[in-house]
Amino acid sequence: MIETEKKQTVVKGFGRHEKDTGSPEVQIALITARIDALNEHFAKFKKDTNSRRGFLKLIGQRRKLLKYLQETDPSKYQEILTKLNLRK
């Protein structure tokens, strides 16, 4: 899990207002932070297959949110991709 301080900075950076945690932009950013943390974990522990399932579920959840954002607001979608350095 990511720390609360890091979570708050992500919410401030991507949220529409200070306490915004439900918008797709914030959710995508938080999931991306968790994915990055798990990537570092898997670099150390290559045989941790139990955590890999949750990792793949997170990737799928982020993919769904990105697809939703692309359909509803393409400009925000492009902005999120550039801010988070995601390939698409």
PyMOL Python script that loads the backbone (N, CA, C, O; Angstrom):
from pymol import cmd

cmd.read_pdbstr("""\
ATOM      1  N   MET A   1       0.831  -1.187   0.000  1.00  0.00           N
ATOM      2  CA  MET A   1       0.000   0.000   0.000  1.00  0.00           C
ATOM      3  C   MET A   1       0.874   1.248   0.000  1.00  0.00           C
ATOM      4  O   MET A   1       2.009   1.247   0.477  1.00  0.00           O
ATOM      5  N   ILE A   2       0.308   2.291  -0.545  1.00  0.00           N
ATOM      6  CA  ILE A   2       1.070   3.534  -0.557  1.00  0.00           C
ATOM      7  C   ILE A   2       0.767   4.329   0.706  1.00  0.00           C
ATOM      8  O   ILE A   2      -0.302   4.191   1.300  1.00  0.00           O
ATOM      9  N   GLU A   3       1.701   5.146   1.101  1.00  0.00           N
ATOM     10  CA  GLU A   3       1.580   5.906   2.329  1.00  0.00           C
ATOM     11  C   GLU A   3       0.530   6.998   2.182  1.00  0.00           C
ATOM     12  O   GLU A   3       0.227   7.437   1.072  1.00  0.00           O
ATOM     13  N   THR A   4      -0.024   7.436   3.316  1.00  0.00           N
ATOM     14  CA  THR A   4      -1.077   8.440   3.270  1.00  0.00           C
ATOM     15  C   THR A   4      -0.548   9.781   2.773  1.00  0.00           C
ATOM     16  O   THR A   4      -1.264  10.508   2.085  1.00  0.00           O
ATOM     17  N   GLU A   5       0.694  10.118   3.113  1.00  0.00           N
ATOM     18  CA  GLU A   5       1.268  11.379   2.642  1.00  0.00           C
ATOM     19  C   GLU A   5       1.404  11.379   1.121  1.00  0.00           C
ATOM     20  O   GLU A   5       1.083  12.362   0.453  1.00  0.00           O
ATOM     21  N   LYS A   6       1.880  10.271   0.598  1.00  0.00           N
ATOM     22  CA  LYS A   6       2.033  10.152  -0.847  1.00  0.00           C
ATOM     23  C   LYS A   6       0.663  10.174  -1.523  1.00  0.00           C
ATOM     24  O   LYS A   6       0.495  10.751  -2.597  1.00  0.00           O
ATOM     25  N   LYS A   7      -0.307   9.538  -0.877  1.00  0.00           N
ATOM     26  CA  LYS A   7      -1.664   9.507  -1.407  1.00  0.00           C
ATOM     27  C   LYS A   7      -2.247  10.922  -1.466  1.00  0.00           C
ATOM     28  O   LYS A   7      -2.896  11.291  -2.445  1.00  0.00           O
ATOM     29  N   GLN A   8      -2.015  11.702  -0.423  1.00  0.00           N
ATOM     30  CA  GLN A   8      -2.524  13.070  -0.387  1.00  0.00           C
ATOM     31  C   GLN A   8      -1.884  13.933  -1.464  1.00  0.00           C
ATOM     32  O   GLN A   8      -2.563  14.770  -2.059  1.00  0.00           O
ATOM     33  N   THR A   9      -0.595  13.750  -1.729  1.00  0.00           N
ATOM     34  CA  THR A   9       0.047  14.538  -2.782  1.00  0.00           C
ATOM     35  C   THR A   9      -0.493  14.153  -4.154  1.00  0.00           C
ATOM     36  O   THR A   9      -0.630  15.007  -5.030  1.00  0.00           O
ATOM     37  N   VAL A  10      -0.799  12.870  -4.345  1.00  0.00           N
ATOM     38  CA  VAL A  10      -1.380  12.429  -5.614  1.00  0.00           C
ATOM     39  C   VAL A  10      -2.763  13.041  -5.789  1.00  0.00           C
ATOM     40  O   VAL A  10      -3.108  13.499  -6.878  1.00  0.00           O
ATOM     41  N   VAL A  11      -3.562  13.050  -4.710  1.00  0.00           N
ATOM     42  CA  VAL A  11      -4.909  13.625  -4.784  1.00  0.00           C
ATOM     43  C   VAL A  11      -4.832  15.114  -5.092  1.00  0.00           C
ATOM     44  O   VAL A  11      -5.615  15.620  -5.896  1.00  0.00           O
ATOM     45  N   LYS A  12      -3.894  15.824  -4.460  1.00  0.00           N
ATOM     46  CA  LYS A  12      -3.753  17.257  -4.728  1.00  0.00           C
ATOM     47  C   LYS A  12      -3.292  17.518  -6.151  1.00  0.00           C
ATOM     48  O   LYS A  12      -3.710  18.495  -6.772  1.00  0.00           O
ATOM     49  N   GLY A  13      -2.435  16.655  -6.667  1.00  0.00           N
ATOM     50  CA  GLY A  13      -1.901  16.859  -8.005  1.00  0.00           C
ATOM     51  C   GLY A  13      -2.881  16.548  -9.119  1.00  0.00           C
ATOM     52  O   GLY A  13      -2.825  17.166 -10.182  1.00  0.00           O
ATOM     53  N   PHE A  14      -3.787  15.593  -8.891  1.00  0.00           N
ATOM     54  CA  PHE A  14      -4.676  15.159  -9.958  1.00  0.00           C
ATOM     55  C   PHE A  14      -6.149  15.459  -9.692  1.00  0.00           C
ATOM     56  O   PHE A  14      -6.968  15.356 -10.605  1.00  0.00           O
ATOM     57  N   GLY A  15      -6.500  15.827  -8.466  1.00  0.00           N
ATOM     58  CA  GLY A  15      -7.900  16.030  -8.116  1.00  0.00           C
ATOM     59  C   GLY A  15      -8.456  17.332  -8.647  1.00  0.00           C
ATOM     60  O   GLY A  15      -7.718  18.267  -8.959  1.00  0.00           O
ATOM     61  N   ARG A  16      -9.760  17.372  -8.742  1.00  0.00           N
ATOM     62  CA  ARG A  16     -10.454  18.572  -9.199  1.00  0.00           C
ATOM     63  C   ARG A  16     -10.564  19.587  -8.072  1.00  0.00           C
ATOM     64  O   ARG A  16     -10.618  20.791  -8.323  1.00  0.00           O
ATOM     65  N   HIS A  17     -10.598  19.107  -6.826  1.00  0.00           N
ATOM     66  CA  HIS A  17     -10.548  19.951  -5.643  1.00  0.00           C
ATOM     67  C   HIS A  17      -9.749  19.212  -4.579  1.00  0.00           C
ATOM     68  O   HIS A  17      -9.282  18.097  -4.814  1.00  0.00           O
ATOM     69  N   GLU A  18      -9.591  19.819  -3.421  1.00  0.00           N
ATOM     70  CA  GLU A  18      -8.653  19.310  -2.416  1.00  0.00           C
ATOM     71  C   GLU A  18      -8.988  17.912  -1.900  1.00  0.00           C
ATOM     72  O   GLU A  18      -8.084  17.113  -1.659  1.00  0.00           O
ATOM     73  N   LYS A  19     -10.264  17.610  -1.729  1.00  0.00           N
ATOM     74  CA  LYS A  19     -10.644  16.319  -1.156  1.00  0.00           C
ATOM     75  C   LYS A  19     -11.249  15.386  -2.198  1.00  0.00           C
ATOM     76  O   LYS A  19     -12.022  14.492  -1.855  1.00  0.00           O
ATOM     77  N   ASP A  20     -10.911  15.582  -3.443  1.00  0.00           N
ATOM     78  CA  ASP A  20     -11.449  14.768  -4.527  1.00  0.00           C
ATOM     79  C   ASP A  20     -10.714  13.437  -4.595  1.00  0.00           C
ATOM     80  O   ASP A  20      -9.524  13.386  -4.908  1.00  0.00           O
ATOM     81  N   THR A  21     -11.442  12.351  -4.294  1.00  0.00           N
ATOM     82  CA  THR A  21     -10.835  11.029  -4.384  1.00  0.00           C
ATOM     83  C   THR A  21     -11.582  10.127  -5.352  1.00  0.00           C
ATOM     84  O   THR A  21     -11.134   9.015  -5.630  1.00  0.00           O
ATOM     85  N   GLY A  22     -12.719  10.590  -5.873  1.00  0.00           N
ATOM     86  CA  GLY A  22     -13.547   9.727  -6.692  1.00  0.00           C
ATOM     87  C   GLY A  22     -13.446   9.952  -8.182  1.00  0.00           C
ATOM     88  O   GLY A  22     -13.928   9.128  -8.959  1.00  0.00           O
ATOM     89  N   SER A  23     -12.836  11.040  -8.603  1.00  0.00           N
ATOM     90  CA  SER A  23     -12.769  11.294 -10.039  1.00  0.00           C
ATOM     91  C   SER A  23     -11.850  10.272 -10.705  1.00  0.00           C
ATOM     92  O   SER A  23     -10.916   9.778 -10.073  1.00  0.00           O
ATOM     93  N   PRO A  24     -12.102   9.954 -11.960  1.00  0.00           N
ATOM     94  CA  PRO A  24     -11.286   8.940 -12.639  1.00  0.00           C
ATOM     95  C   PRO A  24      -9.805   9.313 -12.690  1.00  0.00           C
ATOM     96  O   PRO A  24      -8.943   8.437 -12.628  1.00  0.00           O
ATOM     97  N   GLU A  25      -9.508  10.613 -12.804  1.00  0.00           N
ATOM     98  CA  GLU A  25      -8.108  11.035 -12.870  1.00  0.00           C
ATOM     99  C   GLU A  25      -7.358  10.648 -11.599  1.00  0.00           C
ATOM    100  O   GLU A  25      -6.240  10.135 -11.663  1.00  0.00           O
ATOM    101  N   VAL A  26      -7.976  10.894 -10.445  1.00  0.00           N
ATOM    102  CA  VAL A  26      -7.343  10.570  -9.160  1.00  0.00           C
ATOM    103  C   VAL A  26      -7.230   9.061  -8.996  1.00  0.00           C
ATOM    104  O   VAL A  26      -6.195   8.558  -8.560  1.00  0.00           O
ATOM    105  N   GLN A  27      -8.294   8.335  -9.345  1.00  0.00           N
ATOM    106  CA  GLN A  27      -8.256   6.884  -9.211  1.00  0.00           C
ATOM    107  C   GLN A  27      -7.152   6.280 -10.071  1.00  0.00           C
ATOM    108  O   GLN A  27      -6.444   5.377  -9.627  1.00  0.00           O
ATOM    109  N   ILE A  28      -7.001   6.774 -11.305  1.00  0.00           N
ATOM    110  CA  ILE A  28      -5.959   6.269 -12.198  1.00  0.00           C
ATOM    111  C   ILE A  28      -4.578   6.570 -11.619  1.00  0.00           C
ATOM    112  O   ILE A  28      -3.684   5.724 -11.657  1.00  0.00           O
ATOM    113  N   ALA A  29      -4.410   7.773 -11.085  1.00  0.00           N
ATOM    114  CA  ALA A  29      -3.117   8.149 -10.516  1.00  0.00           C
ATOM    115  C   ALA A  29      -2.779   7.303  -9.290  1.00  0.00           C
ATOM    116  O   ALA A  29      -1.632   6.890  -9.123  1.00  0.00           O
ATOM    117  N   LEU A  30      -3.764   7.041  -8.433  1.00  0.00           N
ATOM    118  CA  LEU A  30      -3.519   6.230  -7.243  1.00  0.00           C
ATOM    119  C   LEU A  30      -3.202   4.783  -7.614  1.00  0.00           C
ATOM    120  O   LEU A  30      -2.311   4.167  -7.030  1.00  0.00           O
ATOM    121  N   ILE A  31      -3.934   4.249  -8.581  1.00  0.00           N
ATOM    122  CA  ILE A  31      -3.661   2.879  -9.019  1.00  0.00           C
ATOM    123  C   ILE A  31      -2.276   2.792  -9.650  1.00  0.00           C
ATOM    124  O   ILE A  31      -1.563   1.810  -9.447  1.00  0.00           O
ATOM    125  N   THR A  32      -1.891   3.815 -10.414  1.00  0.00           N
ATOM    126  CA  THR A  32      -0.564   3.832 -11.026  1.00  0.00           C
ATOM    127  C   THR A  32       0.528   3.851  -9.962  1.00  0.00           C
ATOM    128  O   THR A  32       1.557   3.192 -10.114  1.00  0.00           O
ATOM    129  N   ALA A  33       0.307   4.605  -8.885  1.00  0.00           N
ATOM    130  CA  ALA A  33       1.289   4.632  -7.789  1.00  0.00           C
ATOM    131  C   ALA A  33       1.412   3.252  -7.148  1.00  0.00           C
ATOM    132  O   ALA A  33       2.516   2.813  -6.826  1.00  0.00           O
ATOM    133  N   ARG A  34       0.285   2.566  -6.961  1.00  0.00           N
ATOM    134  CA  ARG A  34       0.328   1.214  -6.388  1.00  0.00           C
ATOM    135  C   ARG A  34       1.019   0.238  -7.334  1.00  0.00           C
ATOM    136  O   ARG A  34       1.772  -0.631  -6.894  1.00  0.00           O
ATOM    137  N   ILE A  35       0.760   0.383  -8.636  1.00  0.00           N
ATOM    138  CA  ILE A  35       1.401  -0.486  -9.624  1.00  0.00           C
ATOM    139  C   ILE A  35       2.913  -0.276  -9.619  1.00  0.00           C
ATOM    140  O   ILE A  35       3.677  -1.237  -9.700  1.00  0.00           O
ATOM    141  N   ASP A  36       3.342   0.980  -9.523  1.00  0.00           N
ATOM    142  CA  ASP A  36       4.781   1.266  -9.480  1.00  0.00           C
ATOM    143  C   ASP A  36       5.427   0.649  -8.241  1.00  0.00           C
ATOM    144  O   ASP A  36       6.531   0.109  -8.311  1.00  0.00           O
ATOM    145  N   ALA A  37       4.729   0.733  -7.101  1.00  0.00           N
ATOM    146  CA  ALA A  37       5.268   0.148  -5.870  1.00  0.00           C
ATOM    147  C   ALA A  37       5.372  -1.372  -5.991  1.00  0.00           C
ATOM    148  O   ALA A  37       6.343  -1.972  -5.531  1.00  0.00           O
ATOM    149  N   LEU A  38       4.371  -1.989  -6.610  1.00  0.00           N
ATOM    150  CA  LEU A  38       4.414  -3.433  -6.788  1.00  0.00           C
ATOM    151  C   LEU A  38       5.490  -3.843  -7.789  1.00  0.00           C
ATOM    152  O   LEU A  38       6.091  -4.909  -7.654  1.00  0.00           O
ATOM    153  N   ASN A  39       5.736  -3.004  -8.791  1.00  0.00           N
ATOM    154  CA  ASN A  39       6.816  -3.288  -9.740  1.00  0.00           C
ATOM    155  C   ASN A  39       8.157  -3.377  -9.022  1.00  0.00           C
ATOM    156  O   ASN A  39       8.961  -4.267  -9.298  1.00  0.00           O
ATOM    157  N   GLU A  40       8.391  -2.442  -8.093  1.00  0.00           N
ATOM    158  CA  GLU A  40       9.629  -2.474  -7.316  1.00  0.00           C
ATOM    159  C   GLU A  40       9.682  -3.734  -6.446  1.00  0.00           C
ATOM    160  O   GLU A  40      10.741  -4.343  -6.288  1.00  0.00           O
ATOM    161  N   HIS A  41       8.540  -4.116  -5.889  1.00  0.00           N
ATOM    162  CA  HIS A  41       8.478  -5.319  -5.071  1.00  0.00           C
ATOM    163  C   HIS A  41       8.838  -6.557  -5.885  1.00  0.00           C
ATOM    164  O   HIS A  41       9.588  -7.417  -5.425  1.00  0.00           O
ATOM    165  N   PHE A  42       8.295  -6.640  -7.100  1.00  0.00           N
ATOM    166  CA  PHE A  42       8.550  -7.819  -7.934  1.00  0.00           C
ATOM    167  C   PHE A  42       9.980  -7.850  -8.465  1.00  0.00           C
ATOM    168  O   PHE A  42      10.474  -8.914  -8.837  1.00  0.00           O
ATOM    169  N   ALA A  43      10.646  -6.706  -8.504  1.00  0.00           N
ATOM    170  CA  ALA A  43      12.053  -6.707  -8.894  1.00  0.00           C
ATOM    171  C   ALA A  43      12.891  -7.418  -7.829  1.00  0.00           C
ATOM    172  O   ALA A  43      13.875  -8.085  -8.148  1.00  0.00           O
ATOM    173  N   LYS A  44      12.493  -7.269  -6.559  1.00  0.00           N
ATOM    174  CA  LYS A  44      13.216  -7.918  -5.470  1.00  0.00           C
ATOM    175  C   LYS A  44      12.789  -9.376  -5.292  1.00  0.00           C
ATOM    176  O   LYS A  44      13.623 -10.259  -5.092  1.00  0.00           O
ATOM    177  N   PHE A  45      11.478  -9.615  -5.368  1.00  0.00           N
ATOM    178  CA  PHE A  45      10.928 -10.934  -5.084  1.00  0.00           C
ATOM    179  C   PHE A  45      10.279 -11.506  -6.340  1.00  0.00           C
ATOM    180  O   PHE A  45       9.071 -11.383  -6.540  1.00  0.00           O
ATOM    181  N   LYS A  46      11.082 -12.118  -7.165  1.00  0.00           N
ATOM    182  CA  LYS A  46      10.624 -12.605  -8.464  1.00  0.00           C
ATOM    183  C   LYS A  46       9.630 -13.765  -8.364  1.00  0.00           C
ATOM    184  O   LYS A  46       8.812 -13.957  -9.264  1.00  0.00           O
ATOM    185  N   LYS A  47       9.694 -14.528  -7.288  1.00  0.00           N
ATOM    186  CA  LYS A  47       8.848 -15.719  -7.172  1.00  0.00           C
ATOM    187  C   LYS A  47       7.545 -15.463  -6.407  1.00  0.00           C
ATOM    188  O   LYS A  47       6.843 -16.413  -6.061  1.00  0.00           O
ATOM    189  N   ASP A  48       7.221 -14.231  -6.146  1.00  0.00           N
ATOM    190  CA  ASP A  48       6.004 -13.893  -5.413  1.00  0.00           C
ATOM    191  C   ASP A  48       4.812 -13.915  -6.368  1.00  0.00           C
ATOM    192  O   ASP A  48       4.374 -12.872  -6.851  1.00  0.00           O
ATOM    193  N   THR A  49       4.295 -15.112  -6.634  1.00  0.00           N
ATOM    194  CA  THR A  49       3.209 -15.242  -7.598  1.00  0.00           C
ATOM    195  C   THR A  49       1.853 -14.918  -6.978  1.00  0.00           C
ATOM    196  O   THR A  49       0.913 -14.589  -7.702  1.00  0.00           O
ATOM    197  N   ASN A  50       1.733 -15.002  -5.662  1.00  0.00           N
ATOM    198  CA  ASN A  50       0.458 -14.693  -5.019  1.00  0.00           C
ATOM    199  C   ASN A  50       0.107 -13.217  -5.142  1.00  0.00           C
ATOM    200  O   ASN A  50      -1.054 -12.878  -5.368  1.00  0.00           O
ATOM    201  N   SER A  51       1.075 -12.349  -4.999  1.00  0.00           N
ATOM    202  CA  SER A  51       0.818 -10.918  -5.132  1.00  0.00           C
ATOM    203  C   SER A  51       0.642 -10.513  -6.592  1.00  0.00           C
ATOM    204  O   SER A  51       0.056  -9.472  -6.887  1.00  0.00           O
ATOM    205  N   ARG A  52       1.144 -11.325  -7.487  1.00  0.00           N
ATOM    206  CA  ARG A  52       1.044 -10.999  -8.909  1.00  0.00           C
ATOM    207  C   ARG A  52      -0.404 -10.970  -9.390  1.00  0.00           C
ATOM    208  O   ARG A  52      -0.738 -10.216 -10.305  1.00  0.00           O
ATOM    209  N   ARG A  53      -1.265 -11.787  -8.779  1.00  0.00           N
ATOM    210  CA  ARG A  53      -2.674 -11.802  -9.176  1.00  0.00           C
ATOM    211  C   ARG A  53      -3.328 -10.459  -8.877  1.00  0.00           C
ATOM    212  O   ARG A  53      -4.057  -9.923  -9.711  1.00  0.00           O
ATOM    213  N   GLY A  54      -3.073  -9.917  -7.702  1.00  0.00           N
ATOM    214  CA  GLY A  54      -3.601  -8.599  -7.345  1.00  0.00           C
ATOM    215  C   GLY A  54      -3.029  -7.512  -8.237  1.00  0.00           C
ATOM    216  O   GLY A  54      -3.714  -6.553  -8.595  1.00  0.00           O
ATOM    217  N   PHE A  55      -1.769  -7.678  -8.587  1.00  0.00           N
ATOM    218  CA  PHE A  55      -1.104  -6.739  -9.495  1.00  0.00           C
ATOM    219  C   PHE A  55      -1.807  -6.712 -10.846  1.00  0.00           C
ATOM    220  O   PHE A  55      -2.059  -5.643 -11.402  1.00  0.00           O
ATOM    221  N   LEU A  56      -2.121  -7.892 -11.370  1.00  0.00           N
ATOM    222  CA  LEU A  56      -2.804  -7.964 -12.666  1.00  0.00           C
ATOM    223  C   LEU A  56      -4.223  -7.419 -12.585  1.00  0.00           C
ATOM    224  O   LEU A  56      -4.719  -6.848 -13.556  1.00  0.00           O
ATOM    225  N   LYS A  57      -4.885  -7.585 -11.440  1.00  0.00           N
ATOM    226  CA  LYS A  57      -6.207  -7.008 -11.262  1.00  0.00           C
ATOM    227  C   LYS A  57      -6.139  -5.488 -11.249  1.00  0.00           C
ATOM    228  O   LYS A  57      -7.019  -4.819 -11.790  1.00  0.00           O
ATOM    229  N   LEU A  58      -5.094  -4.941 -10.630  1.00  0.00           N
ATOM    230  CA  LEU A  58      -4.914  -3.487 -10.626  1.00  0.00           C
ATOM    231  C   LEU A  58      -4.710  -2.963 -12.036  1.00  0.00           C
ATOM    232  O   LEU A  58      -5.264  -1.926 -12.401  1.00  0.00           O
ATOM    233  N   ILE A  59      -3.926  -3.664 -12.826  1.00  0.00           N
ATOM    234  CA  ILE A  59      -3.684  -3.243 -14.203  1.00  0.00           C
ATOM    235  C   ILE A  59      -4.995  -3.239 -14.990  1.00  0.00           C
ATOM    236  O   ILE A  59      -5.252  -2.321 -15.768  1.00  0.00           O
ATOM    237  N   GLY A  60      -5.823  -4.267 -14.785  1.00  0.00           N
ATOM    238  CA  GLY A  60      -7.111  -4.322 -15.462  1.00  0.00           C
ATOM    239  C   GLY A  60      -8.043  -3.204 -15.030  1.00  0.00           C
ATOM    240  O   GLY A  60      -8.763  -2.632 -15.849  1.00  0.00           O
ATOM    241  N   GLN A  61      -8.028  -2.896 -13.745  1.00  0.00           N
ATOM    242  CA  GLN A  61      -8.868  -1.818 -13.224  1.00  0.00           C
ATOM    243  C   GLN A  61      -8.440  -0.478 -13.811  1.00  0.00           C
ATOM    244  O   GLN A  61      -9.283   0.338 -14.184  1.00  0.00           O
ATOM    245  N   ARG A  62      -7.125  -0.250 -13.893  1.00  0.00           N
ATOM    246  CA  ARG A  62      -6.627   0.992 -14.482  1.00  0.00           C
ATOM    247  C   ARG A  62      -6.989   1.068 -15.955  1.00  0.00           C
ATOM    248  O   ARG A  62      -7.342   2.136 -16.455  1.00  0.00           O
ATOM    249  N   ARG A  63      -6.906  -0.047 -16.647  1.00  0.00           N
ATOM    250  CA  ARG A  63      -7.256  -0.074 -18.068  1.00  0.00           C
ATOM    251  C   ARG A  63      -8.717   0.315 -18.285  1.00  0.00           C
ATOM    252  O   ARG A  63      -9.038   1.067 -19.205  1.00  0.00           O
ATOM    253  N   LYS A  64      -9.605  -0.211 -17.420  1.00  0.00           N
ATOM    254  CA  LYS A  64     -11.026   0.122 -17.530  1.00  0.00           C
ATOM    255  C   LYS A  64     -11.271   1.604 -17.270  1.00  0.00           C
ATOM    256  O   LYS A  64     -12.046   2.243 -17.980  1.00  0.00           O
ATOM    257  N   LEU A  65     -10.611   2.147 -16.254  1.00  0.00           N
ATOM    258  CA  LEU A  65     -10.773   3.568 -15.952  1.00  0.00           C
ATOM    259  C   LEU A  65     -10.236   4.445 -17.084  1.00  0.00           C
ATOM    260  O   LEU A  65     -10.827   5.472 -17.413  1.00  0.00           O
ATOM    261  N   LEU A  66      -9.112   4.033 -17.677  1.00  0.00           N
ATOM    262  CA  LEU A  66      -8.565   4.799 -18.805  1.00  0.00           C
ATOM    263  C   LEU A  66      -9.510   4.752 -19.998  1.00  0.00           C
ATOM    264  O   LEU A  66      -9.681   5.753 -20.695  1.00  0.00           O
ATOM    265  N   LYS A  67     -10.111   3.618 -20.233  1.00  0.00           N
ATOM    266  CA  LYS A  67     -11.062   3.493 -21.343  1.00  0.00           C
ATOM    267  C   LYS A  67     -12.274   4.393 -21.103  1.00  0.00           C
ATOM    268  O   LYS A  67     -12.746   5.062 -22.022  1.00  0.00           O
ATOM    269  N   TYR A  68     -12.773   4.407 -19.870  1.00  0.00           N
ATOM    270  CA  TYR A  68     -13.906   5.264 -19.516  1.00  0.00           C
ATOM    271  C   TYR A  68     -13.544   6.731 -19.731  1.00  0.00           C
ATOM    272  O   TYR A  68     -14.319   7.492 -20.311  1.00  0.00           O
ATOM    273  N   LEU A  69     -12.369   7.119 -19.263  1.00  0.00           N
ATOM    274  CA  LEU A  69     -11.942   8.510 -19.387  1.00  0.00           C
ATOM    275  C   LEU A  69     -11.758   8.898 -20.847  1.00  0.00           C
ATOM    276  O   LEU A  69     -12.063  10.028 -21.228  1.00  0.00           O
ATOM    277  N   GLN A  70     -11.274   7.993 -21.654  1.00  0.00           N
ATOM    278  CA  GLN A  70     -11.083   8.261 -23.072  1.00  0.00           C
ATOM    279  C   GLN A  70     -12.424   8.498 -23.767  1.00  0.00           C
ATOM    280  O   GLN A  70     -12.527   9.350 -24.649  1.00  0.00           O
ATOM    281  N   GLU A  71     -13.442   7.748 -23.369  1.00  0.00           N
ATOM    282  CA  GLU A  71     -14.752   7.898 -23.984  1.00  0.00           C
ATOM    283  C   GLU A  71     -15.464   9.164 -23.521  1.00  0.00           C
ATOM    284  O   GLU A  71     -16.165   9.796 -24.312  1.00  0.00           O
ATOM    285  N   THR A  72     -15.296   9.546 -22.251  1.00  0.00           N
ATOM    286  CA  THR A  72     -16.030  10.677 -21.712  1.00  0.00           C
ATOM    287  C   THR A  72     -15.315  12.005 -21.918  1.00  0.00           C
ATOM    288  O   THR A  72     -15.958  13.005 -22.238  1.00  0.00           O
ATOM    289  N   ASP A  73     -13.998  12.033 -21.742  1.00  0.00           N
ATOM    290  CA  ASP A  73     -13.253  13.292 -21.836  1.00  0.00           C
ATOM    291  C   ASP A  73     -11.871  13.038 -22.442  1.00  0.00           C
ATOM    292  O   ASP A  73     -10.904  12.836 -21.708  1.00  0.00           O
ATOM    293  N   PRO A  74     -11.770  13.045 -23.775  1.00  0.00           N
ATOM    294  CA  PRO A  74     -10.497  12.721 -24.436  1.00  0.00           C
ATOM    295  C   PRO A  74      -9.347  13.664 -24.076  1.00  0.00           C
ATOM    296  O   PRO A  74      -8.192  13.240 -24.056  1.00  0.00           O
ATOM    297  N   SER A  75      -9.643  14.936 -23.792  1.00  0.00           N
ATOM    298  CA  SER A  75      -8.564  15.860 -23.445  1.00  0.00           C
ATOM    299  C   SER A  75      -7.957  15.502 -22.087  1.00  0.00           C
ATOM    300  O   SER A  75      -6.737  15.532 -21.924  1.00  0.00           O
ATOM    301  N   LYS A  76      -8.807  15.166 -21.112  1.00  0.00           N
ATOM    302  CA  LYS A  76      -8.301  14.729 -19.799  1.00  0.00           C
ATOM    303  C   LYS A  76      -7.519  13.424 -19.933  1.00  0.00           C
ATOM    304  O   LYS A  76      -6.526  13.210 -19.238  1.00  0.00           O
ATOM    305  N   TYR A  77      -7.978  12.560 -20.828  1.00  0.00           N
ATOM    306  CA  TYR A  77      -7.301  11.287 -21.066  1.00  0.00           C
ATOM    307  C   TYR A  77      -5.874  11.529 -21.544  1.00  0.00           C
ATOM    308  O   TYR A  77      -4.935  10.925 -21.025  1.00  0.00           O
ATOM    309  N   GLN A  78      -5.707  12.404 -22.523  1.00  0.00           N
ATOM    310  CA  GLN A  78      -4.365  12.716 -23.028  1.00  0.00           C
ATOM    311  C   GLN A  78      -3.505  13.367 -21.957  1.00  0.00           C
ATOM    312  O   GLN A  78      -2.309  13.093 -21.855  1.00  0.00           O
ATOM    313  N   GLU A  79      -4.124  14.232 -21.157  1.00  0.00           N
ATOM    314  CA  GLU A  79      -3.391  14.904 -20.083  1.00  0.00           C
ATOM    315  C   GLU A  79      -2.885  13.900 -19.049  1.00  0.00           C
ATOM    316  O   GLU A  79      -1.745  13.994 -18.594  1.00  0.00           O
ATOM    317  N   ILE A  80      -3.726  12.949 -18.684  1.00  0.00           N
ATOM    318  CA  ILE A  80      -3.339  11.909 -17.714  1.00  0.00           C
ATOM    319  C   ILE A  80      -2.196  11.064 -18.261  1.00  0.00           C
ATOM    320  O   ILE A  80      -1.246  10.751 -17.543  1.00  0.00           O
ATOM    321  N   LEU A  81      -2.291  10.695 -19.541  1.00  0.00           N
ATOM    322  CA  LEU A  81      -1.233   9.866 -20.138  1.00  0.00           C
ATOM    323  C   LEU A  81       0.113  10.570 -20.104  1.00  0.00           C
ATOM    324  O   LEU A  81       1.135   9.945 -19.821  1.00  0.00           O
ATOM    325  N   THR A  82       0.120  11.863 -20.390  1.00  0.00           N
ATOM    326  CA  THR A  82       1.398  12.580 -20.389  1.00  0.00           C
ATOM    327  C   THR A  82       1.914  12.789 -18.969  1.00  0.00           C
ATOM    328  O   THR A  82       3.115  12.668 -18.727  1.00  0.00           O
ATOM    329  N   LYS A  83       1.013  13.104 -18.016  1.00  0.00           N
ATOM    330  CA  LYS A  83       1.444  13.324 -16.637  1.00  0.00           C
ATOM    331  C   LYS A  83       2.016  12.065 -16.002  1.00  0.00           C
ATOM    332  O   LYS A  83       2.989  12.130 -15.251  1.00  0.00           O
ATOM    333  N   LEU A  84       1.409  10.913 -16.307  1.00  0.00           N
ATOM    334  CA  LEU A  84       1.834   9.664 -15.677  1.00  0.00           C
ATOM    335  C   LEU A  84       2.827   8.862 -16.521  1.00  0.00           C
ATOM    336  O   LEU A  84       3.264   7.784 -16.118  1.00  0.00           O
ATOM    337  N   ASN A  85       3.173   9.385 -17.673  1.00  0.00           N
ATOM    338  CA  ASN A  85       4.098   8.715 -18.584  1.00  0.00           C
ATOM    339  C   ASN A  85       3.624   7.307 -18.944  1.00  0.00           C
ATOM    340  O   ASN A  85       4.399   6.352 -18.899  1.00  0.00           O
ATOM    341  N   LEU A  86       2.365   7.191 -19.296  1.00  0.00           N
ATOM    342  CA  LEU A  86       1.805   5.908 -19.706  1.00  0.00           C
ATOM    343  C   LEU A  86       1.847   5.821 -21.212  1.00  0.00           C
ATOM    344  O   LEU A  86       1.660   6.820 -21.907  1.00  0.00           O
ATOM    345  N   ARG A  87       2.092   4.628 -21.715  1.00  0.00           N
ATOM    346  CA  ARG A  87       2.144   4.429 -23.163  1.00  0.00           C
ATOM    347  C   ARG A  87       0.752   4.135 -23.664  1.00  0.00           C
ATOM    348  O   ARG A  87       0.062   3.277 -23.113  1.00  0.00           O
ATOM    349  N   LYS A  88       0.335   4.823 -24.687  1.00  0.00           N
ATOM    350  CA  LYS A  88      -0.927   4.543 -25.361  1.00  0.00           C
ATOM    351  C   LYS A  88      -0.913   5.225 -26.699  1.00  0.00           C
ATOM    352  O   LYS A  88      -1.883   5.128 -27.451  1.00  0.00           O
TER     353      LYS A  88
END
""", "prot")
cmd.dss("prot")
cmd.show_as("cartoon", "prot")
cmd.util.cbc("prot")
cmd.orient("prot")
